[in-house]
Amino acid sequence: MSHARLVFLGISILALSRAGVARADGAFPDSLNILLPPDRPSEMTLATNFGLISSEDGGASWTWACETPLVDMGVLYQLGPGVTPRMFSVSLSGLVFSDDAACGWTAASGDALAGKSLMDAFPDPHDAAHVLAIALTRNEGAGRFVALESRDGGATFAHTIYSSPADVTLTGIEVSRSDPRVIYLAGLTLPALTPRVTRSGDGGATWTVQDLGAKLGTIERVRLVAVDPVDPNKVFLRVALPGMGEALAVVGGPDAAPTLPVSIPGGVLTSFVRMNSGTIMAAGIGEGATGMAFRSRDGGASFVQMPGPRRFRALAERQGKLFAAADNWRDDFALGVSDDEGTTWRGLMRYGDVRAVKPCVDETCRALCRQEAALNVWPASVCSDAAPGGGGRPDGGATPRVDDAGPPGGGCATSPGGPSAAGTLAAVIFFLKLSGGPARRRGRAPRETPGT
């Protein structure tokens, strides 16, 4: 498939994925990923394709912050390291970050970003000032992918640490959690559509390429799910196999044959997490919107399918508890928790448990709140001048509310000052980011979701 054909396919898929009813971005309300500050056990945030739903009291009450202009169509929400972690998202404005829990956002800038469109980023878990990103150059024919580096927490990008060959796309970047010198890039060689992993063991000074085409063959997409937090030589990839759906690929180093221990026939791999215990959970949505979840206790060598057809969008862990984002309407929670590594679950929240707009963005988000209420996402009282507090059951479960009626339908929610015409390039970039639905690393489950 030619680069031009890939671009055309990307635009087409993006248009179809946005073609659902009733939203400014054309998609049903859906969850993207889970943010859990490790040093603040009472705080949790569910990132959605219509903003951020947060609790600061362990789930007793929930507030909502809409997508303000800089974070319009935001994806890939994640937290940097530290006691007061910086929040990141990739949006139509590029990489944006917030230091006040989504009350305000700032867009990254810098010489290395000039003339480029940013499509992925990863905050270094060892150093809050160090952030890596992938960008696509403009005005150079078909464009070229580069890996960029920031030394001021993602505020500016001044250095290019890798430039891909003209026939290679880059789709993911990550720093190893066990060795800060190790950086991985995932990509695809065109037009052969063969996957490759590019690795640096010296912080980006030099790179080696592992071509996986001979072992995995032709694939439609590849994304970097995670670098194993204990073994810096092991990488987990999400691959789309032609006509077969998506699979989890485990690459154990340059001399080891990659394996495909998890497959989602006719569907997408939506989420992945490796717990501190070593247990790995992966989930997806298969044919007929059937949820599938798998657990491994041998480092990813083998997986056992778990009972229960919940349609997980994201997985994350904190202090031994496993959190999951599920289908708000078709499952029994939007955000749930498991104390036994995924064997049983209890609900923490559904969208209807939101009880107020977050005060710091109330004026900006009030009109959008009413649109969500009109779409049956939550009660109209959420958007009132004196929205009640509380929310959620005393036992921590999800309280059935107006959203139990089913997914929204009809109408059209068009946000004031909504996305401007971003052009073909922005559409292509978002296809490259979103092209398989939600499954991504670090609970960053690759939304990546409007349009699962």
C-alpha positions as CSV (number, residue, x, y, z in Angstrom):
1,M,0.0,0.0,0.0
2,S,1.5,3.4,-1.0
3,H,1.9,6.2,1.4
4,A,-0.8,8.1,-0.4
5,R,-3.1,5.1,-0.1
6,L,-2.4,4.9,3.6
7,V,-3.2,8.6,4.0
8,F,-6.5,8.2,2.1
9,L,-7.4,5.2,4.2
10,G,-6.7,7.1,7.3
11,I,-8.9,10.0,6.4
12,S,-11.7,7.6,5.4
13,I,-11.5,5.6,8.6
14,L,-11.4,8.8,10.7
15,A,-14.5,10.1,9.0
16,L,-16.4,6.8,9.6
17,S,-15.3,6.7,13.2
18,R,-16.6,10.2,13.8
19,A,-19.9,9.5,12.0
20,G,-21.8,8.4,15.1
21,V,-24.7,10.5,16.2
22,A,-25.0,13.6,18.4
23,R,-21.5,14.9,19.2
24,A,-19.3,17.7,18.1
25,D,-16.6,15.1,17.2
26,G,-19.2,12.7,15.8
27,A,-18.7,9.9,18.3
28,F,-20.9,8.5,21.1
29,P,-19.8,9.4,24.6
30,D,-17.1,6.9,25.5
31,S,-14.2,6.4,27.9
32,L,-10.6,6.6,27.0
33,N,-8.2,5.9,29.9
34,I,-7.7,6.1,33.6
35,L,-5.4,8.5,35.5
36,L,-4.4,7.5,39.0
37,P,-1.8,9.7,40.8
38,P,0.3,7.1,42.7
39,D,0.8,9.3,45.8
40,R,-2.8,10.5,46.0
41,P,-4.9,7.4,46.7
42,S,-8.2,9.3,47.0
43,E,-7.9,10.9,43.6
44,M,-8.9,9.3,40.3
45,T,-9.8,10.5,36.8
46,L,-11.6,8.9,33.9
47,A,-10.6,10.5,30.6
48,T,-13.5,10.4,28.1
49,N,-14.0,11.8,24.6
50,F,-16.1,14.6,26.1
51,G,-13.8,15.7,29.0
52,L,-12.5,14.5,32.3
53,I,-14.6,13.0,35.1
54,S,-12.7,13.2,38.5
55,S,-13.0,12.4,42.1
56,E,-10.9,13.7,45.0
57,D,-12.6,11.7,47.7
58,G,-12.2,8.1,46.7
59,G,-15.3,8.0,44.5
60,A,-17.8,9.6,47.0
61,S,-18.4,12.5,44.6
62,W,-17.6,13.2,40.9
63,T,-17.1,16.4,38.9
64,W,-16.6,17.0,35.2
65,A,-14.3,19.3,33.2
66,C,-15.1,19.7,29.5
67,E,-12.7,19.8,26.6
68,T,-11.7,23.4,26.7
69,P,-10.3,24.9,23.4
70,L,-6.6,23.8,23.8
71,V,-7.6,20.2,24.6
72,D,-10.3,20.0,21.9
73,M,-10.4,16.3,20.7
74,G,-7.9,15.4,23.3
75,V,-6.5,11.9,23.4
76,L,-3.6,10.0,25.1
77,Y,-4.1,11.5,28.5
78,Q,-1.4,10.6,30.9
79,L,0.4,11.8,34.0
80,G,4.1,12.6,34.5
81,P,6.0,11.5,37.6
82,G,6.1,13.3,40.9
83,V,3.9,14.2,43.9
84,T,2.0,16.8,41.8
85,P,2.2,15.2,38.4
86,R,1.7,17.2,35.2
87,M,-1.2,16.0,33.1
88,F,-0.6,15.6,29.4
89,S,-2.9,15.2,26.3
90,V,-2.4,15.3,22.6
91,S,-5.1,17.3,20.9
92,L,-5.7,19.4,17.8
93,S,-3.4,21.9,19.4
94,G,-0.6,19.4,19.6
95,L,0.9,18.4,23.0
96,V,-0.9,20.2,25.8
97,F,-0.3,20.0,29.6
98,S,-2.0,21.1,32.8
99,D,-0.5,21.7,36.2
100,D,-3.8,22.3,38.0
101,A,-5.8,19.1,37.3
102,A,-7.3,20.3,34.0
103,C,-8.4,23.7,35.1
104,G,-6.1,25.3,32.6
105,W,-4.0,24.0,29.7
106,T,-0.8,25.2,27.9
107,A,0.4,24.1,24.5
108,A,3.9,22.9,23.9
109,S,6.1,24.9,21.6
110,G,9.8,25.1,20.6
111,D,12.1,25.1,17.6
112,A,12.0,21.3,17.1
113,L,8.2,21.5,16.7
114,A,8.2,24.2,14.1
115,G,6.6,22.9,10.9
116,K,5.6,19.7,12.5
117,S,2.4,18.1,13.8
118,L,2.8,16.2,17.1
119,M,1.1,12.9,17.3
120,D,2.4,11.1,20.4
121,A,4.3,11.9,23.6
122,F,5.7,10.1,26.6
123,P,6.7,11.7,29.9
124,D,9.9,10.1,31.3
125,P,8.9,8.2,34.5
126,H,12.4,8.9,35.9
127,D,12.6,12.6,35.3
128,A,9.6,15.1,35.3
129,A,11.6,17.5,33.1
130,H,12.2,15.0,30.4
131,V,9.4,14.3,27.8
132,L,9.7,12.6,24.4
133,A,7.4,13.0,21.5
134,I,6.8,11.9,17.9
135,A,6.0,14.4,15.2
136,L,5.3,14.4,11.5
137,T,7.1,17.1,9.4
138,R,5.1,19.2,7.0
139,N,5.9,20.6,3.6
140,E,8.4,17.8,2.7
141,G,6.5,15.8,0.2
142,A,5.0,12.9,2.0
143,G,6.4,14.1,5.3
144,R,8.8,12.4,7.7
145,F,8.5,11.2,11.2
146,V,10.9,12.4,13.9
147,A,11.4,11.8,17.6
148,L,11.8,15.0,19.7
149,E,13.0,15.7,23.2
150,S,12.0,18.3,25.8
151,R,14.0,19.1,28.9
152,D,11.5,21.4,30.5
153,G,8.6,19.1,31.2
154,G,7.1,19.3,27.7
155,A,6.8,23.1,27.6
156,T,9.2,23.3,24.7
157,F,10.9,20.9,22.4
158,A,14.4,21.9,21.2
159,H,16.1,18.7,20.1
160,T,15.5,16.0,17.5
161,I,16.9,12.7,18.6
162,Y,15.8,10.5,15.7
163,S,14.6,11.0,12.1
164,S,12.9,8.0,10.4
165,P,13.8,6.9,6.9
166,A,11.4,8.3,4.3
167,D,9.6,4.9,4.0
168,V,9.0,4.4,7.8
169,T,6.2,5.7,9.9
170,L,6.6,6.1,13.7
171,T,3.6,5.3,15.8
172,G,4.8,5.1,19.4
173,I,7.7,6.1,21.8
174,E,8.5,5.1,25.4
175,V,11.3,5.1,27.9
176,S,12.0,2.0,29.9
177,R,10.9,2.2,33.5
178,S,13.8,-0.1,34.6
179,D,16.6,1.6,32.6
180,P,16.2,5.3,31.8
181,R,18.8,5.0,29.0
182,V,16.6,2.7,27.0
183,I,14.1,4.3,24.5
184,Y,11.9,2.4,22.1
185,L,10.1,3.5,18.9
186,A,7.5,1.4,17.1
187,G,6.9,1.9,13.4
188,L,5.9,0.5,10.1
189,T,7.9,0.2,6.9
190,L,6.0,1.3,3.7
191,P,4.8,0.1,1.3
192,A,5.5,-3.4,2.6
193,L,3.6,-2.8,5.9
194,T,6.1,-4.7,8.0
195,P,6.5,-3.8,11.7
196,R,9.8,-2.7,13.2
197,V,11.1,-1.7,16.6
198,T,13.9,0.9,16.9
199,R,15.8,0.9,20.2
200,S,18.4,3.1,21.9
201,G,20.4,2.0,24.9
202,D,22.1,5.3,25.4
203,G,19.3,7.8,25.8
204,G,18.9,8.5,22.1
205,A,22.5,9.0,21.0
206,T,22.5,5.8,18.8
207,W,19.8,3.5,17.5
208,T,19.4,-0.1,16.3
209,V,16.5,-1.4,14.3
210,Q,14.8,-4.8,14.7
211,D,12.7,-5.6,11.7
212,L,9.8,-7.9,12.6
213,G,8.5,-8.4,9.1
214,A,10.1,-11.9,8.7
215,K,8.4,-13.1,11.9
216,L,5.1,-11.3,12.0
217,G,4.6,-10.7,8.2
218,T,2.4,-8.0,6.8
219,I,0.3,-6.1,9.3
220,E,-2.1,-3.1,8.9
221,R,-1.1,-1.2,12.1
222,V,1.4,-1.4,14.9
223,R,1.3,0.5,18.2
224,L,3.7,0.5,21.2
225,V,1.7,-0.8,24.1
226,A,4.4,-0.9,26.8
227,V,8.0,-1.6,27.6
228,D,8.1,-4.3,30.3
229,P,8.8,-2.4,33.6
230,V,11.3,-5.0,34.8
231,D,12.9,-6.3,31.6
232,P,14.1,-3.4,29.3
233,N,14.5,-5.9,26.5
234,K,10.9,-6.9,26.4
235,V,8.3,-4.9,24.5
236,F,4.6,-5.4,24.0
237,L,3.0,-4.3,20.7
238,R,-0.5,-4.0,19.4
239,V,-0.7,-5.3,15.9
240,A,-3.6,-5.4,13.4
241,L,-3.4,-8.6,11.3
242,P,-5.0,-8.4,7.8
243,G,-8.5,-9.8,8.0
244,M,-8.0,-11.2,11.4
245,G,-8.5,-8.4,13.9
246,E,-5.9,-7.3,16.4
247,A,-3.4,-9.1,18.6
248,L,-0.9,-8.5,21.4
249,A,2.6,-9.2,20.3
250,V,5.4,-9.9,22.8
251,V,8.9,-9.1,21.6
252,G,11.5,-10.5,24.0
253,G,14.7,-9.0,22.4
254,P,16.5,-9.0,19.1
255,D,17.3,-12.7,19.2
256,A,13.8,-13.9,20.4
257,A,11.0,-14.7,18.0
258,P,7.9,-12.5,18.8
259,T,4.8,-14.3,20.0
260,L,1.1,-13.5,19.7
261,P,-0.4,-14.8,22.9
262,V,-3.6,-12.8,22.8
263,S,-5.8,-12.2,19.7
264,I,-9.2,-10.4,19.3
265,P,-10.8,-12.0,16.2
266,G,-12.5,-9.4,14.1
267,G,-12.0,-6.8,16.7
268,V,-9.6,-4.5,18.5
269,L,-7.2,-4.8,21.5
270,T,-8.4,-2.0,23.8
271,S,-6.3,-2.1,27.0
272,F,-3.3,-3.5,28.8
273,V,-1.7,-3.2,32.2
274,R,1.2,-5.0,33.9
275,M,0.6,-5.0,37.7
276,N,3.3,-4.6,40.3
277,S,2.7,-8.2,41.2
278,G,3.8,-9.2,37.6
279,T,0.3,-10.2,36.6
280,I,-0.6,-8.9,33.1
281,M,-4.1,-8.1,32.0
282,A,-5.2,-7.4,28.4
283,A,-8.6,-6.8,27.0
284,G,-10.4,-6.1,23.7
285,I,-13.7,-5.9,21.9
286,G,-14.3,-8.6,19.4
287,E,-17.0,-9.4,16.8
288,G,-20.5,-8.4,17.7
289,A,-19.1,-5.9,20.3
290,T,-18.2,-8.8,22.6
291,G,-15.9,-8.0,25.4
292,M,-12.8,-10.2,25.9
293,A,-10.3,-10.1,28.8
294,F,-7.2,-12.1,29.4
295,R,-4.8,-12.6,32.3
296,S,-1.2,-13.8,32.4
297,R,0.9,-14.7,35.4
298,D,4.0,-15.9,33.5
299,G,5.2,-12.6,32.1
300,G,3.1,-12.7,29.0
301,A,4.2,-16.1,27.8
302,S,0.6,-17.4,28.1
303,F,-2.8,-15.9,28.8
304,V,-6.1,-17.3,30.2
305,Q,-9.3,-15.8,29.0
306,M,-11.4,-14.4,31.9
307,P,-15.1,-14.9,32.4
308,G,-17.5,-12.0,31.9
309,P,-18.0,-10.1,28.6
310,R,-17.4,-6.5,29.9
311,R,-16.2,-4.2,27.1
312,F,-13.1,-2.7,28.7
313,R,-11.7,0.5,27.3
314,A,-8.8,0.9,29.7
315,L,-6.9,-0.8,32.5
316,A,-4.7,0.7,35.3
317,E,-3.3,-0.3,38.7
318,R,-2.7,1.5,41.9
319,Q,-1.5,0.0,45.2
320,G,-2.5,-3.6,44.1
321,K,-6.0,-2.6,42.9
322,L,-6.9,-3.1,39.3
323,F,-9.1,-0.4,37.7
324,A,-11.1,-0.7,34.5
325,A,-13.1,1.6,32.3
326,A,-16.0,-0.2,30.7
327,D,-19.0,0.6,28.5
328,N,-21.1,3.1,30.5
329,W,-24.4,1.8,29.0
330,R,-23.9,-1.8,28.2
331,D,-21.8,-2.8,31.2
332,D,-22.5,-2.4,34.9
333,F,-20.1,0.5,35.4
334,A,-18.1,3.1,33.5
335,L,-15.2,2.9,36.0
336,G,-14.8,-0.2,38.2
337,V,-12.2,-1.8,40.5
338,S,-11.0,-5.3,41.3
339,D,-9.3,-6.4,44.5
340,D,-8.4,-9.8,43.1
341,E,-6.6,-9.1,39.8
342,G,-9.7,-9.1,37.6
343,T,-11.6,-12.1,38.9
344,T,-14.4,-10.0,40.4
345,W,-15.4,-6.4,39.9
346,R,-17.4,-3.7,41.7
347,G,-18.6,-0.5,40.1
348,L,-17.2,2.9,41.2
349,M,-18.9,5.3,38.8
350,R,-21.2,5.7,35.8
351,Y,-21.5,9.0,33.9
352,G,-24.8,9.7,35.7
353,D,-22.9,9.9,39.0
354,V,-21.4,13.2,38.0
355,R,-22.9,15.8,40.3
356,A,-21.3,19.1,39.2
357,V,-19.1,20.8,36.7
358,K,-15.6,21.4,38.1
359,P,-15.8,24.9,39.6
360,C,-12.6,26.2,37.9
361,V,-14.1,25.6,34.5
362,D,-17.8,26.1,35.3
363,E,-18.3,29.2,33.2
364,T,-16.5,27.6,30.2
365,C,-18.3,24.2,30.4
366,R,-21.8,25.1,31.5
367,A,-23.3,25.2,28.0
368,L,-21.6,22.0,27.0
369,C,-22.8,20.4,30.2
370,R,-26.4,21.1,29.2
371,Q,-25.7,19.5,25.8
372,E,-24.5,16.3,27.5
373,A,-27.6,16.4,29.8
374,A,-29.8,16.7,26.7
375,L,-28.0,13.6,25.3
376,N,-29.0,11.7,28.5
377,V,-25.4,11.5,29.8
378,W,-26.3,12.8,33.2
379,P,-29.2,14.7,35.0
380,A,-29.8,18.4,34.0
381,S,-29.2,19.2,37.7
382,V,-25.4,18.7,37.1
383,C,-25.5,21.9,35.0
384,S,-27.4,24.1,37.5
385,D,-26.0,27.1,39.3
386,A,-26.2,25.1,42.6
387,A,-25.4,21.6,41.5
388,P,-25.7,19.2,44.4
389,G,-22.6,17.5,45.8
390,G,-22.2,13.9,46.7
391,G,-23.0,11.2,44.2
392,G,-22.2,7.5,44.2
393,R,-23.5,4.9,46.6
394,P,-22.1,4.7,50.2
395,D,-20.7,1.3,49.3
396,G,-18.7,2.8,46.4
397,G,-20.9,1.2,43.7
398,A,-22.3,2.9,40.7
399,T,-25.7,4.5,41.3
400,P,-28.3,3.9,38.5
401,R,-29.3,7.3,37.2
402,V,-30.7,8.9,34.1
403,D,-28.0,7.4,32.0
404,D,-29.3,3.9,32.6
405,A,-31.9,4.5,29.8
406,G,-29.3,3.6,27.2
407,P,-26.9,5.4,24.9
408,P,-27.8,8.8,23.5
409,G,-29.5,9.1,20.2
410,G,-30.8,11.9,18.0
411,G,-29.9,15.5,18.1
412,C,-26.6,17.1,17.4
413,A,-24.3,18.5,20.1
414,T,-22.2,21.2,18.5
415,S,-19.9,22.9,21.0
416,P,-19.5,26.7,20.9
417,G,-16.1,27.5,19.4
418,G,-15.7,23.9,18.4
419,P,-12.8,22.5,16.4
420,S,-11.8,24.7,13.6
421,A,-11.1,23.2,10.2
422,A,-7.9,21.4,11.0
423,G,-7.3,20.2,7.4
424,T,-6.2,17.0,5.9
425,L,-3.0,16.8,7.8
426,A,-4.7,16.9,11.2
427,A,-7.1,14.2,10.1
428,V,-4.2,12.0,9.0
429,I,-2.4,12.5,12.3
430,F,-5.5,11.6,14.3
431,F,-6.0,8.5,12.2
432,L,-2.4,7.5,13.0
433,K,-3.1,8.1,16.7
434,L,-6.5,6.5,16.8
435,S,-6.5,4.0,14.1
436,G,-7.5,1.0,16.1
437,G,-9.5,2.3,18.9
438,P,-8.5,2.3,22.5
439,A,-5.6,0.2,23.6
440,R,-2.6,1.6,24.8
441,R,0.0,1.5,27.5
442,R,0.2,2.8,31.0
443,G,-3.5,2.6,31.4
444,R,-3.3,4.8,28.5
445,A,-5.3,2.6,26.8
446,P,-4.9,3.9,23.7
447,R,-8.2,5.8,23.8
448,E,-7.5,6.5,21.8
449,T,-11.2,6.0,21.2
450,P,-13.7,8.0,19.6
451,G,-14.9,5.3,17.3
452,T,-14.2,1.9,18.7
